[in-house]
Amino acid sequence: IREYSYFIYYSDRYQDDISEYRHVILPREIAQFLPRNTLLSEDEWRYLGVTQSQGWEHYLIHSPEPHILLFKREKDYQLKYPV
């Protein structure tokens, strides 16, 4: 899995009044390890090679494209919860 993590695509972040969002596109070589119809815990998506700062939650599965992971976190998370 790690050898393909270089091919993971991270979108720019976008937001509304409440949350910040981004999507992550996994290559086929990693996507084959995704459990079906299950949201991933942070440990699970990190195991697949996804690297992001703290606070992101895998919140939605887009059934036609399960290799695209949809994430959200509280707006201004890093300002509210500095490490």
Beta strands, then each sheet from edge to edge (+ up, - down):
strand 1: 9-10
strand 2: 14-15
strand 3: 19-25
strand 4: 57-61
strand 5: 68-74
sheet 1: 1+ 3- 2+
sheet 2: 1+ 3- 5+ 4-
end
